[in-house]
Amino acid sequence: MGASKSIRTRFVDDLRDYTNTLAAVHLLKEALKGGSMITVGAANDIVSKENLKADAKIGNVVKAILAQAGKEGEARSLWVKNDTDNKWHLQAAITIGGAVYTVDLVQEGIVKGEQLYTVNIESKLAKDDSPTPSRGKLFFNPGAKATVKIKANKDGDLRAVTQKGLEISHDSIAPYSYQNEIIAKYCDKVSQGADTQLALAGTGSGKSIIMAGIAQSLGKTVMIVPDALLVSQQTKEVLNLVNKGIENGAPVTPINVFTLDLLEKPGLIDDPEDMDQVTSYFATVLEGTSKPKKFEHMVLQSTHPLFKVIAPLIKDNMVLIDESHTHTFDSESTKLLQGLKDNNSVLALTATPTSKLYDLFPGTPLDDLSLGAAIELGNVRPIKAEVDYYEAEDLVTQAVVRYFDDYYLRTGDNGYTDPVQLKAELLKKVPKPSDMEAQSQAIEIALERNRMRCPRNMAFSDNKQTRQELATIYQKISEGDATTINKYKDTIAAKRKQSEIEARVAMTLKFVQDVDAQKTKEVTELVTLATKTPVVDLPRDIVIEQQKGVQRTINSLALALVLNEKPSSIGEKDRTNKLRTFIEKCDAEFHGFKTEGKTGKPGEDAVEAKLKACASFNREKMRESLLKMESPIPDLPATQQAAMINLILDRAEALAANITADRPMVDIVMNPTPVNLKALEVDSNYTRTIDASTTDTTKKGIVAMLDVGIVSQVVSDQTVATGVSIKDVFNVQIVNNYSEAVESDINVINGTLSGPQAMGRCVRHGDGLARVQQIIDVRYKGTGLILTVDDAIDRQNSGVKTKAVMTARDNLQLIQKATVVQSIYRGQKTVGMFAKNRDELSALTSDIQKCRVAISTKTSMLQDGRNHLVTTKQKLHNSEVELAFIPGNPKGRIPPQYRNKPEMVRHWTQRKVLPGVIDGIVERNQQIEDSLQDSVQQLQKLEKRRNVLLAQIQSAPSTKGATVVKTKTAMTVQDAEMDFSDQSFHRGSKTHGLFAQKKQDVSAITVDIQKCKEAISTQTDMLRVGRNLLDSTKQKLHKSEVELAFIPGNPNGRIPPQYRNQPEMVRYWTQRQALPGVIDGIVERNQKLEDALRDSLKQLQKLEKQRDALLEKTQSTQAQQTVATM
């Protein structure tokens, strides 16, 4: 049902206005960075010249284009007065990544010194056969039209304005373009009446920003998160986004956010335990009549005791559910969710969906942005993945030595220092060094700047003992414990040496021309000989990094106070070695204004305002501003909070004094006085642990200390694997301890939910290079039960691989549950029933596996078919667009004057041929879809029959079993599952002996199954590539046939002499002769691949059948022996 129709209409209007306005800003910003803008002949030159400036602005481009176009009414003006609206119009086109956007700029007059425009934007598909714009570049859907209001001031600042008056510029705090795409897609669904949606957005992709953007566009919004820490984080995101805006020419009125913990504080209601008071007050919050203050937004914790009390009151609202996979969906919670869905528009977001979540939000997810895709977009950090398997006793040791190993930024990473550029700068110095000296110095400096050592780290494990050992070792090392340090330092030194060698080789090769394998080998040998084993001083390394972390926090917040900048922007400049340049530029601006005064240059008003603020520096007012700023300071424990506030205000005061006295700031920022780390209690807080027993207040404090650099290591279970995002955390460690049984809690680190979530704790920003170290118990190797970070960030296949691991864990858990129930709660009759139905169960298992393989194959074929349909429709649309410019756009034969133009002939041919091709694709897809549906129904039927059999076996009465139940009344099924390894495999000598006897066979079969699955995956990928190659080759041949069809007589022999000097015709002739043989070869190769794939699938089914038979035999004997021994 959802929200009422009138409410949905308002949601659509506001969301469409917001997303169109934001998309227009991103579009124009992208045009400045690299698009082609065509208005008059010199427009591209204007864009290029502006891009050369250190602070390029879109508004300057607009101003220059307008100047080039002239003024309305002038003889040379390119402005055209529209007879309909009697306004001056200037038309333009922008091309980005193959997409074309037409822009109609309409003058609306000057108000308060600002030129107002209406911009009408229309999106067209990619020209010719260019690929569809990548994620984050398709600012408007093909064929979409949008009208946006624009303001341009004298300084060249351009701001788009929503219907509500909200102003958005290129540097506003706002959703990124790919986040805006998700909001726009949801808007489309709401407009179609489908306002309950699930969106998959990868870890680090900014789900909280998406929610805050929707809140900014709509006004009153209900946001639901799973825990108190995320309540705090989401509240900050909303306040940071909504309170920083400009609306109707003035700063927005600060808003208030309601959270359930406010009800527990004095001032709102008399008795928080009186449910009538709670519901009555919350009703006023929803209505906007609450006192003593109104709340514009709500961030509610789903696990808060009062949530179930107030949730039924939420109606006709926009409800956003973050980290939806972590919410408890028991029968009561499911009923609450259904009530929210029935009465509201609901968007649920998660990075790691569960089968239960898919059941609650049926249908295709609104969007699917994986972590790998988010990394590719460049808005989150790339990940250096390190995955290794070790014996159980080596897991902690390997985690320690691998963490203290160095790693280095790579070419292309944001913040990478290029030794080639450094050398060029060094050669400009006086006295000038020699070429070799400059190169050597450049490599040394680049190594130092690109080295990542002892970064802030979050380590995760399900095993409490592992967490305790790891935390203790890290803390002892930081305290200088000699015994602990000596245990690891030699191994760490060897690892650091190898990492340095690899980095030196990569940098040295940048100075080598025509690099090949031999030259790489020679350079590697020379560098290896020249590189010494480094001296390892771990406590010193830790202190250096702690000083850097705390100083970065102080500088970011102090400079933000003095310069009115964003702390996150200052922090990024520091992390990417750009802070010195920024400070020196600011110093120059202040000095220039003080010596020259106002000269009419852009931006002088802002400089003057900063100077006035520094001259009237007030410490108390700065303190108030600091506590209101987006920062972790308010969440720090009292001692650290007071100390950090003083350090920040001291730094801000010193900066303001230097600015006022016309002294440079650069020394204060880049060479600061070392912080007294003991006063901040950094030494005792180097490592902190978090688990389910940690209170919310303590958890907030630890995360805040990690954020500012006081804490360097957090060792945790799944508690903070979700949602905690800190820009300066560059390292994550996942320790996958072995468990005999699949854990009953789906949110464990070993699973497919919290594991991938934890991997994303270090990708919060787009700068630098993050490192994820996954240390896995070797017993998991080849089992398919652990999702590796390599698979989690796989751009194309992460979803498939995650689902495979989830399925493997679910299947094994199902077997374990059945085994536990049989061995503990069933007697002789149960065993008899199991034996009686074994053959049918075995046959069902085989049929189910075959059915799943068929579904997987058909699903892949259907997806390929749908992709083919989209690209073919796009080609047809492209041709229609191009042919629309032919006078009269005739539908019959191509006019004679266009027959010698190959491009037009191709478009004409495509318009004739492609409709039939599209019909064929649609028909084929429908056949596959029908077949797929049949397979799904068959699978459901088979699984239902299997489950009925299992239920009959598990529920069979037993005389001996009754005695067991009587003596085990306190034991639940969950207890039995948790004690699976002890009870299921070690109860009874006969069972244990049988399991030991068959263990080697099961292990061998498991390895063979994994190898078989890997072969199937490889063969499937190769076959897909082969089929794509076949399609593209056939297309080339078809195109050649079409082009050659216009040659009189269309001879099949040698090319006529008159065409031999035309390269295009020669190429088409050659392709017609050669490609049939190529196609035959591809067909033959694809057939061999299909045969091999079919054989592999048969082998997999055979192996799985053997494994299942062994497991069933073990389980049956175990049940008999258990009964006999009870």
N, C-alpha and C positions, 0 to 999 in steps of 0.2 A: 504493500500500500504506500508507505513512505509519507513524506510531508504532504500537506494539502496542495492542491493545484496552484492556488494563488501564491503560496510561499515558494513553491518550486519555480514559478515564473520569475519571482523576484531574484531568487538565487541565480537563475540563468542570466538574467539581465546584468546583474552585478558582476558575476564571474566573467561573462563575455567581455564586458567593458574593461575589466581589470586585465584579463589575459591579452586582449587586443592591444591595450595601451602598453603593457610591458613588452609584448612581442615587437611592437614598433620601435621601442627603445633599443632592444637587442638587435633588431634588424639594422637600424642605422649605425649602431656601434660596430657591428660586424662589417658593414660597408666601409667604415673608416679603416678597419684593420686590414681588409683585403678584398673587398668586393669591388665591382666595377660600377660606377655611377655615371650614367649618360644623361646629360641635360643639354649641354652645349658642347662644342668641340673640345674645350679645354677642361672639362669636368674631371677627367681622370688625372690630369696634371695637378689639379687643385687638391685632390685626395692624396696624391703622392707627396706633394710638398708639405701638407699638414702632418703626414705621418712621420716626416723627418724631425718634427719638433719633439722636444722632451715631454711636453704636456699637450699632446694633440687633443683637439676637441671637435666634436661633431658640429657644434654650432659655428665654428670658424669655417668649416666646409660649406655649410648652408649659406653663410654670409657671403663667401667668395663666389659661390654659384649664383646667388641672387645679384651680386654686383656684376658678374659677367653677363647675366641675362639682361641687365639694365633695369630701368624703372618702368613701371606701367605708364603707357601713354607715349613713351619716347619712340622715335622712329626705328632705332636699332633694337628695341626691346623684344625679348622672346616671350614676355608675358602676353597672354591672350585674354581679352575680356569676354567672359561667357555671357551670351545673350539671355540665358535663362535666369541666372542669379545676379547678373550685373556685377560680378566680382572678377578680379584678376586671377588667372590660373597659370601655373608653370608646371609642365608635365615632365616626368623623369622616369627612368627605369634603373633598377638595381639588380645586378646578377651576382649570386653567391652560390658557390658549389653546384652550379648547374641549374639552380632555381632562378626564376625571373619574377620580380615584383615591380609592378607599375605603380608609380607614385604621382598623385595629382595634388600639388601644393596650392592652396587657396588662401589669398590674403584676407584677413579679417580685421585689419586695422591695428593701431598702436594704443595700448592701455598701460598707463603708469610707466612709460618708457620701454615697454616690452612689445615686440612685434608678435602678434597672434596669427596663427595659421590653422587651417583645417587640412589634415592630410588624409586623402582617400587612397588606401592601399589595396591592390588586388594581387593575389598570388596566382602565378601560372606554373605549370609543370616544367620539368627540366627540358631545355632545348635539345632537339635531336635525340640522341640515345645516351645522353649523360646519365650517370647513376643518380638515383634519388638522393637528395641531400641527407647527410649523416645525421645521427641523433644530436639534437641541440642546434641544428642549422636550419631545420624546416620550421621557420618562424610562424608560418600560417599554412593551414592545409591547402592543397591544390584547389584552386577555384574560389577560395575564401575571399571575402571583401570586408574591409574594416575601415572605420572612420575614427580618426584620433585627433585630439586637439594638441597643438604644440605651442610652446612659448620660447622665444629666443631673446636673451638680453644682450647688452652691449659688450659683455665680456666673452661672448661666444658660447655661453652655457645654454644647452638645449634641454627642455623639460617637457615631457608628455603629461597631459592632464586628463584624469578620468572624469566621468560625468559628475562624480561626487566632489570633484575639485582636488583630489589627491595628485600631487606632482611627483613624477618619477623621472630621474635623470640617469645617465649612463653609470654614475658612481653611487646611486642610491643603494641602501640596504634593501634588497629585493630578491625574489627567487631567480636562480639562473634560468637560462632559456630552456634547458631540458626539464627543469622542475616546473616551469610555466607550461610546458607541453602536457605534463600530467594533469595539471589543473584544468587546462583547456579540454583535454579528453574527458575529464569528469563532467565538465560543463555540457559537453555534447551528449553524454549519457543522461544527465538530468533533464535536458531538453527533450529527450526521447521518452521520458517517464521512467527510466531505469536508474533511480537515484540511490540504489544500494549497490555498492561496488567494492571490489577488493583490488588493490594495486600492489604489485610487487616492486619494491624499490630497494636496491642493494645497500648493504651496510656502507655508511659514509656518503650516501647519495643525497642526504639532507631531507629526510622525511619530516623532521620537526620544522624545517623552513617551508616545506610545502603546506603544512598545516597552518603555520603563521601567515603565509601568503593568502590562504583562503580566508583566514580570520580578518586580515587587513581588508580584503575586498568586500566581505559580507557584513562586517560588524559582528553582532552577537553570535558566538560560536561555542559549541561544547566540545572540548577535547578530552579524550579518555586515555590515560596511560596506566601501565601496570604497577608502578611503585613510586615511593615518595621521592627518590632521587630524580626520576624522570619528570615528576611534577615540577620540581625546582627548575630543571633544565628547560622544559617546554615553556614554563612561565617566563623565563628569561628571554627565550627566543621571540615570544610574542611581544613582550615589552620592548625589546630591542628593535624589532621591525616596525611595530605600530607606532611607538612613541617618537620615532626619529623622523617621521614624515612631515611634509609641508602640505597643508590643505587650505585651499582658497587663499593662497598667498601668505599664510601665517603658520607657525609651528602648530602641529596638532595638539589638542588638549590631551594631557596624559590620561591614559585609561587605567582601570583597575581590573585585576584578574582574580576571580573567586576560586579558592581551593577549599577542600573539605576540612583541612586542619584549622581554618579560620573559625569554624564553629566551636572549636575547643578552646578558643581564646576569649577573654572577657570583652564585652562591648557589643556583641551581635545578638546573642540569645542568653537567657538566664540559666538554662539548664540543658547542656548538650545531650543529656541522657533522656530528655523528654522528646520522644519522637514526634509528637504533635508540633512542638516548637520548631524542631528541625525542618519538618516538611513545610510548615507555614512560612518560615523565613526563606527557604530555598525557592518557594513559589514566588516570593517578591523579587528574588534574584533573577528568575526567569522573566518576570514581567518588567524588570527594569525599575522597580519602585523601592528597592531595598534601602535601608537606612542603617548607619549614618552616611553611607556612600553607596553609589551605584556601581555595579560590576558589568563591564562590557563583554567580558569573555569568561569562560569557565574551564579550568584544567582539573579534571577529577581523577582520583586514584581508584581504579576498579577494585583493588584489594582492601580499600578502606572500609571499616565496619558500616559506615553510614551510606556507602554507595548504593547498596541494595534498597535502602530506605527511600532515597531521593530519585533513583533512576526512573521509576514509573511516571514521575511528574514531567519528564522531558518530552515535549511534543512540539511539532512544527519548528524544529531547529535543525541546523547543520551539525551533525555529530561526526567527529573525526576520531578514529581509534588508532593509536600509534602502537607499534610493536604488537600487533594483534595476535601473533602466535603465542605470546607469553601469558595471555589472559586465561584464567581458569574457566573452562567451558563444561562445568558439571550441569546437571539438569536444571538447577535453579538459575545459574548464570546464563545458560542457553535460553531460558524463558525470558530473562531480562533483556538479552540481546534481541530476541524476536520482537519484544515490545518496542525497543528502540527503532528497529527496522520498520515496524508497522506504522510508526507515528512520526518518523523523521527521515531526512535525507542522510545517508550514512556512507562514509568512505573509510574503509579499513586499510591500513598500510602495514606491510611487513617485508622483511628481507628474506625470511625463511618460513614459507608457508607449511602447514601441516595438512594431512588428509582431513582432519576434523574441521579445519578452517575452510577448506574447499567445500565441505558439506554445508557449512553455515553460509558461505557466499558462493552458491553454485554458478556455473557458467564460466566463460573465459575471463581471466583477470583483465582489469582495465588496462594495465600496463605491466611490462616486465623489464625492469632495468637491473641487470646483474651487477655485482661488484666489479667484474672485469669490464663491463661496458662503461661503468662510471669512471673507472681508471682511464679508459681510452678517451673519454671526453676531456680529461685533463683537469677536472674540478676536484678530484681527490688524488692523493699520492699514489704513484706506482708502487708496487710491492716487490721486494727482493725475497723470493720464496726459498726457504731452506727446509727440506723435508728429509728426515733420515730415520732409520729403524735401529734400535739398540736393544740389548738384553735388559731385563727389568732392573737389575742392580746398577746399570750404567746410566739410567735416564736422568737422574739429578746431576751427576757429574757432567754429562754432556750438555745439559742446560746451562750450567755455570760457565764452562769453558767456551761454549759457543756465544754466550752473551758478551763476554769480555773480549771476544775477537773483534777486530776492526772491520768495517766495510766502507766503501767509497761511493760517492755520487758518480753517476755515469753520464756520458755525453747525452744531452737532451733533457736531463733532469733539471727541474727548476731550481736554480741556485748553484749549478755546476760551474766551476771555475775552469776555463779553457786555457791550458798552458801555452797554446799557440798565440792567443791574444795577449797573454801576460808577457811572452817573449817580445812581442812587437812593442809593448809599452816600455819594457826594460831597455830596449835598444835606443829609445828616445832620450834616456837619461844622460846627464853629463857628470863625470866622464862616461863615455859610452863603453859598455863591456864588450868583450869579444862575443862572437856568435855562439860559441860553445858555452861560454860563461852564462850568457843570457838564457840559453836553453836549459842548462842545469838549474839555474836559479828559478826559472819559471816552473819546472817540474816539482821542485821542492816546495814552492809556495802553493802550487795547485794541490799537491798531496795533502798539505796541512789543511787547506780550506775545504777540500772534498772529503776529508776523513770524518767518519762517524764513530765516536768512541764513547762507551758507557752512556748511551742515550737513555732517557726515561723509558721504563719498561713496565708492561703489565703481563704477568705470568698466570696461566690458568691450568688447573688440573682438578679432576673429580676426586683424587685420592688425598685425604687429609694428611697422611704421613708425608707424602711427597711435598705438599705445600709447606708443611712445617719445616722439613729439612731444607728446602730451597730458601725460604725466608731467613732461616737461621744462618745459613752459609753466606748469603748476600750481606746480612747485617754484620757478621763477624769480619768479613773482608773489609767492609767500610770502616770498622773500628780498628783495623790494623792487626788482627789476630794472626801472628806469624805462622802458627801450625796450619791454619786453614789456607792462608795465602801460598805457603810453600807446596801444598798439595796440588795446586792448580797452575802455578805461574809458569813452569817450563812448557806445559802443553799450550797455554795461552800465548806465550812468546813465539812458539813454532807456528801457531795459527796466524798470528799477526804478521809474521814474516812472510808467509805465503800470500796473505791478502795484499800486503804492500807490493810484493813482486808482481802480482797480477795487475794492480793499479799502475805501477811504474811502466810495465810493458805496454799497457793501453795508451798511456800518455806519450811514451817514447815513439810509438808507431805513428803518432800524429805528425811527427816531423820526418817521417820516412815516405819517400815517393814510391808509387807502384808496389804497395804492400802485397806480398804473396806468402805462401806457406813457408818457403825457405827463409825469407827475411824475418818473418815472425819467429821462427825457430831460433835464428841467430840472435835476435834482440832478447828473447827470453833467456837464452843461455848466458849472455853478457850481464843482464840485469840480475839473474839469480846469483851469479858469482860476486857481483858488486854489493848486493844487499846483505847487510849484517843482521844477525838476530837481535831484535830490540830488547832493551832493558825494560822489564815490566815492573811498574810501581803502581799497583792497583789503588791504594788509598789516595795517592796523589792524583791519579786520573779521575777518581770519583769527585774529589774536592774541586778540581778544575771545572768539571761538568756542572757541579752544584752551583758554583759561582756564576757560570754562564747562564744557568737557568733562572736563578733569582734575579740577576742583573737584567735579564731580558724582560722579566715581569715588571721590575721597577721602571726601566726605560719606557716600556710600552705604555704604561699607565701615566707616568709623569709627562711624557711627550704628548699623550692624548689630552691631558688636562691643559697644557700650555698652548698647544698648537691646534686644538679642536679637531684632532684626527681620530680615526678609529684605532683602538688598541690592537685589534687583530691585524690591521694593515701595517702598523709599526713592527709587530712581532714577525710578520712575514718578511719584511725588509731585513730584519736582523738575521733571520734564519737563512736568507739567500744572499748574504754578504752585500746588501744594497743600502744598509742603514747609513754608512759613512757618507755616501754620495748624496743621500736625501738630506742629511743634517747640513752638509756643506752648502747645498742649494738653499736651504732655509736661511742659513747664516748670511749668504750673499743677498737674498731678498731683503732681509731686515737691514743690512748695512746699506744697501742701495737706496732704500726708502728714507733712511735717516740722513743720508748725505745729499740726496737729490730731491727729496720730497715727492709730491704727486707729479707725475709726468704724463698721465693719461694711459699708462700701460694697463692691459687687462690684469685683474686680480689684485690691484693695489688697495681696494677697499678692504679686502680680507686681511691683507698684511697690516694695514693701519689698525683694524679691529684687534688683531692679536697683540700688537704693540701696546695698545691702550689697556688691554686685559693684564698684560705682564706688569705694566707700570702700577696698576692698582691691585696687585696680587694680595689676596686675603686668604690666609691659611684655613680658617674655619669654613669659608665658602667652598674652597677647593676640596676640603674633606667631605662636605655634603655632596659635591659633584662626584667625587670618587666613589662613594657608597651607592650612588644612583647609576653609576656606569656599569656596562656589561662587563663583569669581572667576577672572579671567584672570591674576592676579598670578603664579602659579607658572610660566606660560609666557612671561613677559617675558624679554628679554635681561638678562644679569646686572646691567649698569649701571642700566638703567631699573627693574629689580626692586628693587634695594637702595634706590634713591631713593624709589620709590613706597611701599615698606614704611615707611620713616621718616616720610614725609609723613602716611600714614594713622595710624600709631601716635601721632605728635605730635598730630594732630587728636583722636583718641580720648582721649588723656591729658588734653587741655585740656577736652574735654566732661565727662569723669568728674570732673575737679577742680571745674568749675562746679556740677555736680549735687551733689557732696558739700558744697560751700560754700553751697548754696541760691542760686546765681546763675543767671540764665537762659542757655540754650544758643543762643538765637536769633541773637545777634550773631555768634557764632563760625561758625555755619552759613551765615547769609545774607549776612554781610559779611566773608568770610575774607581773610586776608592773601594777596596774589597769589603764585602759585607761580613759582619761578625756572624758567622753561621751558628755559633753556639747560642747566641741570643735568640735565634729562631728555632733552636732545638733541632737543627738539621741532623746532627750526628745521631741522635737517638731515634730519629724518624726516617732514616735512610730507607728502611724496608718496613712496610705495613701489610697486614693481612686482613682480608675481608671474606666473610662467609655468611651463610644464612642466619647465623646468630648475631651478626653485627647490627647494632641499632641504626636507624635511619640517620640520626644526628651524627653518630661517629662516622658512618659511611660518607655523609656529605663532607665532613671535615677532612677525611683522608683524601677524597677525590679533589677537594679544593687545594690541599697541600701538594698533591701531585701536579695540579694545574700550575701553581706558582713556582714549583721547583724545590720545595722543602722536602717532599717525599720523592724519591727516585725510583723505588720499586714497589709495586703493589702485586701481591700474590693472592689469588682469589679462586673460588670455585665459580659457578655460573652466575653468582649474584650480580656482578657488574659487567658481565659479558655483553649485555644489551644496553644500548643507548648512551653509555658514558663516552663522550667524545672530547678529547683534549688535544689541542693543536700541537703541543710539544711532546707528545708521546710518539716516539719513532720506532719503538720495538715492541713486539708481542711474542710471547712464548706459549705454545700449546703443548702440554705434556699429556699424551694419551696413555694412561696406565691401563694394563690389561684387566679385563673382567671376564670371568668364566661365563657369566650370563649377561645377556643384553639388559642394560639398566631399565627398570620399570619407569623411571622419570625421564620423559622425552626431552627435557631441557638440560640434560647433562652435557658436559664439554665434549664427550666422546660422540655425541649424537650429531644430527644434521641441523639442529637449531642453534644452540648456544655456541657450538664449535665455529661455524662460519661467522656468527656475530662477533665472537671474540677476535677473530682474525682481522676484523675491520676496525678495531679500536685505535689503530695507528694511522688511518688514512684520512683524518678529519679535514686536512687542508690540501691544496694543490701544489705545495712546495716540497722540494727535497725528495728523498727516497726512503720509504718505510721498509722495515725488515720484519718478516714473520718467520719464526723458527718453530718448526713442528717436530717434536721428538716423540717417536711412536714406539711402543713395545713391539719387538720383532714378531711376536706371536700373532699380531694383526696383519702381517704382510701376506698379501694374496687372498685375504678373506673377503674383501669388499665391504667391511664393516666400519671403516673409518674414512671420512671425507678429508682429503688432503687439501692444503692451501692451493696447490697447483690446479686442482680440479675446481675449487671454489672460485678462482679468478679466471677460469677459462671463459674467454669472451663469447664463444659460440655454444659450448656444450655444458656449462656449469649446471643448468637446470636438469638436464638428462642425467648427469653424473650424480647430482645430489639425490635425485629420485631413486637412482639405482642403489645407493647406499641405504637410503631410508627403507626401501623395499626389502633389501637383504636383512636389515636389522629387524624389521617387522616380521618377516618370515621366520627368522631364527627364534624370535621371542615367542611366536605362536607355537613353535615346536617345543620350546622350553616350558611354556605354560601347560601344554598338554602332558608333557613328561612329568612335571611336578604334581599335577592333579592325579595322574595315574599312580605314581610311585608312593604318594603320601596318603591320599584319601580313598583309593580304590582297593578292593579285595579281589578275590579269585574270579568273581563274575565279570568284573571290569576287564580283567586280563582275557577272559574268555571271549568277551564281546570284541575286544581289540583284535584278537587272533581271527575271530570269525569274519571281521570286516576288513582285514588287512589287504586282501587282494583288491577289493573295491576302492579302498583309500589309495592304494598304489596307482591304480588305473586313473582315478580322479586327479591325482597329483600330476601324472604324465599329461593328461588332457589339458589341465589348467596351464601347465608350462607351455604346451604347444599353442594354446589360445593366446597367452601373453605375448609369445613371439610374433604371432600373426597380428595382434593389435599393434605392437611396436612397429612392425614393418609397414602396416597400412597407415598408421599415424604419420610416419616419416614420408610415405608416398603422398598423402593428402596435403601435408605441409608444403612439399615440393610443388605439388599441383597448384596450390593457392598462390605461392610465390610466382609461379609461371603465369598465372592468370593476371596478377597485379602488374607485372612487367609488360605483358602483352597489351593490356588495356592502356598502360601509360604510353607505349609506342603508338598505339592508334590515336590517342588523344594528341600526342605531339604532332602527328601528321595532320590531323584535323586543324590544329592551330596554325601550322605553317601554310596549309592550303587555303585557309580563310582569307589570306591576303591576296589571292588571285581574284581579279575582278569577276564577279558573278559566281565564283566558286562552283564551276560546273561539276556535275556528278558523273558525267559520261566519260568519253575518252579524253586523254590529256590534250590540251590545246597544242597546236603545232609549235608555237613559239617557246614552249617549255620542254620539248622533247630532247633538246640537247643539253639540258641541265640535269645532271645525274641526281642531285639531291631532291629536286622536285619530282623526278621520275620515281625515286624510291618512296617518297611520301605518297605519291599517287598509287603505287603498287600496294603499299601497306594498307591504304584505306580500302582497297578492293579485296585484299586477301585476308587481312586480320580478323574481320568480323566472323568469318567461317572458322578460323583457327580458335577464336575465343569460344565460339559455340562448342567446338570439340573439346576444349579444355574443361568447360563447365560440365559437359556431359560425363567426361571421364572422372572428374572430381566427385560428381554426384554418385557415380557407380562405386568409387572407392569409399565414399562416406557411408553409403548404404551397407556395403560389405563390412566396414568397420563397426557400424552399429550392430549388425548381426553378431559379430565376434564379441562385442562387449556384452550383449545379452546372453550369449552362450557362456561367457566367462562367469557372469553373475549366477547363472543357473548351476554351473559346475561348483562354484564356491559355496553356494547355498546348500547343495547336496553334501559337500564335504563338511561344512559346519554342522549340519544336522547329525551326521554320523559321529562327529567329535562330541557333540552335546549328549548324544545317547550313551556314548562310551563313558563320559565323565559323570553322568547322572545315574548310572546303573547302581542299584542297591547292592549292598554286600554285608554279610554277617560279620566277617572279619573286619571289614572297613568300619562297621559301627563301633567296634571297640576302639579303633584308631581315633575316630572322631571324638569319642568320649574323652580320651586322654589328651586330645589336642585342641580342646575347646578354645584356648586362648590364642591359637595360631590362626592367622588369616591367610587367605590365598597370597596376598602381597608379601607376608612374612615368608611364605614358602618360596616365592619367587626370589626374594633377596638371599635366601639361604640355599639357592639352587645347587651351587657347586658342592656344598657339604652333603646335602640330603639326596640329590638326584644321582650323583655319580659315586658317592662313597658309602652308601647304605647297603650293606650286604656284601659278603665276600664274592659271591658268584657274579653279581652285577659288576662289581669293581674289576674282577678278573676279566670279564667279557669286554668291558670298555677298554681296559688296558690292551687286550688282545686286538681289538678292532681300531684302536686309536691311530695306529700307523696307517692302516688302510684308509680311514676317513681323512687323515691329513693328506695323504697322497692324492686322493680323489679331489679334495678341496683345491690343491695346487693345480691339478689338471683342469678343473672347472674354471679357475681364474685365467689360466693360459688360454683356454678355449674362448672365454668371454673377450679377452684382449684381441684374439685373432678375429672374432666376429666383428668387434668394433673397428679394427683396421680394415677388414674386408668391406664392411659397410661404407666406410669413408671413401675407400678407393672406388667402390662401385658408384657412389654418388658423384664423385669427380668424373668418372668415366661417362656417366649418363649426361652430365652437364656439358662435357667436351663433345659428346655426340650431337647434342642439341645445337651447340654453337657452330659446329662444323657443318651440319646440315643447313643452318641458317646462312652461312657464308656461301655454300653452293647454291642455295635458292636465290640469294641476292645476285650472284654472278649470272645465273640463268635469266633473271629478270632484266638485268642491264643489257645482256647480249641479245635479248629478244627484239631489241629495236634496230639491230643491224639487218639490213635487207637480206632476206634469204636465210639469215641466222645459220651460216654454214658450221658444220661440226668438225671440219678438218682443220687445216692450218689457218691462222689468223690472216684475213685479207690485208694486202700491203698498205692500204690507206689508213689502217688502224695501228700499224706497228710502231708508230712514233707517239702513240697516246698511252702513257704509262698505266692509266686506270683501266683501259680496255685490255691491255696486255695482261694485267693482273687478273681481271675477270676471266680471260681466256685460259690462263694458266690454271686458275682454280677449278674451272669446269673440267679440265683434263685430269687434274691430280686428285681432287678431293673425293671422287667416288671410291678410289682405292684406299684413301685414308679412312673413310667412313667404314669400309668393310673391315679394316684392321681394328678400328675401335669397337665395332660390333662383336668381332671375334674375341677381343680381350675382355669386354664386358661379360660375354657369355661364360668365359672361363672363371671370372670372378664370381658370377652368380652360382656356378656349379660348386666352387670352393666354399662359398658362403652357406650353401644348402648343406654341404657335407659337415661343415662346422656346427651348424644348428642341430643336425642329427646327432653328432658326437656329444654336444652339450646336453641334449635330452637324455642320452644314454648314461652319461656320467652322473647327472643329477638323480636319475632313477636309481643308480647303484648306491649313491650316497644316502638317499632317502630310505632305501631298503636296509642299509646298515644301521641307520639311526632308529628305525622302527624295531629292528631286532633287539637292539640294545635296550630300548625303552620297555619293550614287552617283558624281557627277562628281568629287567630292573624292578618292574612292578611286582612280578611274581616273588622275587627275592625279598622285596620290602615287606610284602604281606607275611611272608614266612618268618621274618625276623622280628615282627612287631608283637 
